[in-house]
């Protein structure tokens, strides 16, 4: 198999992989099948009910969430709305992350209780048969104020919600927010003023509706549930999984999250705490992923507390890694994480020196090219030798005509006599394919690069080039490289190779500008190296 054919097959394989992923997303995922857990619409199942009988139903009708009074909370990073009904977090705006570059005043609303629902709920449930009074997320809390704000001289802010039962049981739901952090503490303080022992569980869950299809064929990231355990590590619980089967698993520590492009929300219990992790679909078609803890007993006249951490914000890897084991894996680089993570570490290191992500990508490309220099040198020498052999190869083709078996035998014999490896030019291309895909996911998933400008017309390296200048430059560099390579003997193959730069220019129109920038720089360096080796080192023309 000659060099051009390997390039062709590799390029087509990569293209087919991208198309296959898009096709899987659009056509293979099963259509929604409405399922509902028998019982209250979105109350979590206790561990003893984990098998959760499922009933089929007609297509669900999405209903507006019930709501009480709103309590606004502002920190240096977030604008938050807490509902007195359940003390739920209903809205969270991320002040440092605009919706788009042309709307800098409008922050991303990550949690939202209207349109596409995405909220967090938590509460207490009485232990089975205990008869204890406990506030689920259907109960009304009261607060001493309707708005709270983190002061400029304060490092933390506490918001305390109160619930009282006529039996004498009192529960305070306490949120503690911190300066410079997207993680908060959520704590239940249980004061048992009744005459009997109180016994109950704390549950935490995320509820969201399935989002509308977003992105394009080449820019599509996972949106759905994720859980983590020390045994199974990082596991995706897709919406289709929730439709087909209810999750029920006992996990010590770990975390449960709903993730999307660049952002996530996650419940994080303590490492020692054992929870039953569950998922289900509510009767109105919304998805629930959560956990419920073991029962806690509080004797009459005594107090106790239950709590967990809740994260809602961007997927900044260093911060996520410090919060919980494995939480940084929500920056989902796919099967090439082993390449993407060190590449991002190096990219971030370079960015610390140049303070521009575009230039950081360029310098990273130079470093990658330098790393593979000797390999590329061997490749280009092999191609140069193949180019010198073109007249002899053409003569062999004329001699053997359509007898491909004898032609191939003669070609291999000539390669052995001339000590030429016909596959010597393939390895650098094959090595670059996984690096290219790893860079694709790194640039697509890294929120640090989101909406970051390079220079001139490139105002967002994670979006496509608005004027398609970089893709055209990339196509031009591919065409130049093609001219420097040996011409295929097969005229059909030669024509296909001429078409490839045009085809890839079209595909790259939809790729992130940062990735196309990498490929333009990489091709330019390859052309310079190949020209030098071919014309100076080998001496071919």
FENRA-V208663 format. One record per residue. RES is the residue in one small letter. D_LAST is the distance of its C-alpha to the last C-alpha in whole Angstrom. Layout:
res & d_last
RES & D_LAST
RES & D_LAST
//
This chain:
res & d_last
x & 24
x & 21
x & 19
x & 19
x & 23
x & 24
x & 23
x & 24
x & 28
x & 28
x & 27
x & 30
x & 32
x & 32
x & 33
x & 36
x & 37
x & 37
x & 39
x & 41
x & 43
x & 43
x & 45
x & 47
x & 48
x & 49
x & 51
x & 51
x & 54
x & 57
x & 59
x & 62
x & 65
x & 68
x & 70
x & 72
x & 74
x & 78
x & 80
x & 79
x & 76
x & 74
x & 76
x & 74
x & 75
x & 77
x & 76
x & 79
x & 78
x & 74
x & 74
x & 74
x & 76
x & 73
x & 75
x & 73
x & 73
x & 72
x & 69
x & 70
x & 71
x & 70
x & 73
x & 73
x & 73
x & 77
x & 77
x & 79
x & 79
x & 76
x & 76
x & 73
x & 71
x & 68
x & 66
x & 64
x & 61
x & 63
x & 65
x & 68
x & 70
x & 73
x & 75
x & 79
x & 79
x & 77
x & 76
x & 72
x & 69
x & 69
x & 66
x & 64
x & 62
x & 59
x & 59
x & 56
x & 54
x & 54
x & 53
x & 50
x & 49
x & 51
x & 54
x & 54
x & 58
x & 58
x & 58
x & 57
x & 60
x & 59
x & 63
x & 64
x & 68
x & 67
x & 64
x & 62
x & 64
x & 63
x & 66
x & 67
x & 71
x & 73
x & 77
x & 79
x & 81
x & 84
x & 84
x & 85
x & 89
x & 89
x & 91
x & 89
x & 88
x & 84
x & 82
x & 79
x & 77
x & 80
x & 82
x & 83
x & 82
x & 84
x & 82
x & 84
x & 81
x & 79
x & 76
x & 75
x & 72
x & 71
x & 72
x & 70
x & 71
x & 71
x & 69
x & 70
x & 72
x & 75
x & 76
x & 79
x & 80
x & 84
x & 85
x & 89
x & 91
x & 95
x & 95
x & 94
x & 90
x & 88
x & 84
x & 82
x & 78
x & 76
x & 73
x & 72
x & 69
x & 67
x & 65
x & 61
x & 61
x & 61
x & 63
x & 67
x & 70
x & 72
x & 75
x & 78
x & 82
x & 84
x & 88
x & 90
x & 94
x & 95
x & 97
x & 95
x & 92
x & 89
x & 86
x & 83
x & 79
x & 76
x & 73
x & 70
x & 68
x & 65
x & 66
x & 63
x & 63
x & 60
x & 57
x & 56
x & 52
x & 50
x & 46
x & 44
x & 42
x & 39
x & 42
x & 45
x & 46
x & 49
x & 53
x & 56
x & 58
x & 57
x & 59
x & 59
x & 60
x & 60
x & 60
x & 58
x & 56
x & 54
x & 55
x & 55
x & 58
x & 56
x & 59
x & 59
x & 60
x & 63
x & 64
x & 64
x & 65
x & 67
x & 66
x & 68
x & 67
x & 69
x & 67
x & 68
x & 66
x & 62
x & 62
x & 62
x & 59
x & 58
x & 55
x & 53
x & 49
x & 49
x & 53
x & 56
x & 60
x & 61
x & 64
x & 64
x & 67
x & 68
x & 67
x & 70
x & 71
x & 71
x & 71
x & 71
x & 67
x & 68
x & 66
x & 68
x & 68
x & 71
x & 73
x & 71
x & 67
x & 66
x & 65
x & 66
x & 65
x & 67
x & 69
x & 73
x & 74
x & 77
x & 81
x & 82
x & 86
x & 88
x & 91
x & 94
x & 94
x & 91
x & 87
x & 84
x & 80
x & 77
x & 74
x & 70
x & 67
x & 65
x & 62
x & 60
x & 57
x & 53
x & 51
x & 51
x & 50
x & 51
x & 55
x & 55
x & 54
x & 57
x & 59
x & 59
x & 57
x & 55
x & 55
x & 52
x & 50
x & 51
x & 48
x & 47
x & 43
x & 43
x & 42
x & 39
x & 42
x & 41
x & 38
x & 39
x & 42
x & 40
x & 37
x & 40
x & 41
x & 38
x & 38
x & 41
x & 41
x & 38
x & 40
x & 43
x & 41
x & 39
x & 42
x & 40
x & 39
x & 36
x & 34
x & 35
x & 33
x & 30
x & 31
x & 32
x & 28
x & 27
x & 29
x & 28
x & 24
x & 25
x & 27
x & 25
x & 22
x & 22
x & 22
x & 19
x & 17
x & 18
x & 17
x & 14
x & 13
x & 15
x & 12
x & 9
x & 11
x & 12
x & 9
x & 9
x & 12
x & 12
x & 13
x & 16
x & 17
x & 18
x & 20
x & 22
x & 22
x & 24
x & 26
x & 28
x & 28
x & 30
x & 31
x & 29
x & 31
x & 30
x & 26
x & 26
x & 28
x & 25
x & 22
x & 24
x & 25
x & 21
x & 21
x & 24
x & 23
x & 19
x & 21
x & 18
x & 20
x & 19
x & 21
x & 20
x & 18
x & 21
x & 24
x & 23
x & 23
x & 26
x & 28
x & 27
x & 29
x & 32
x & 31
x & 31
x & 34
x & 36
x & 35
x & 36
x & 39
x & 39
x & 39
x & 41
x & 44
x & 44
x & 47
x & 46
x & 43
x & 45
x & 45
x & 43
x & 41
x & 38
x & 37
x & 38
x & 38
x & 38
x & 41
x & 41
x & 39
x & 40
x & 40
x & 38
x & 36
x & 39
x & 36
x & 33
x & 31
x & 29
x & 29
x & 27
x & 25
x & 24
x & 23
x & 21
x & 19
x & 19
x & 18
x & 15
x & 15
x & 15
x & 12
x & 10
x & 12
x & 12
x & 14
x & 17
x & 19
x & 22
x & 22
x & 25
x & 23
x & 20
x & 22
x & 24
x & 21
x & 21
x & 24
x & 24
x & 23
x & 26
x & 28
x & 28
x & 28
x & 31
x & 32
x & 31
x & 34
x & 37
x & 35
x & 37
x & 35
x & 35
x & 33
x & 30
x & 30
x & 29
x & 26
x & 25
x & 25
x & 23
x & 20
x & 20
x & 20
x & 17
x & 15
x & 15
x & 15
x & 12
x & 10
x & 11
x & 11
x & 8
x & 6
x & 9
x & 11
x & 9
x & 7
x & 4
x & 0
//
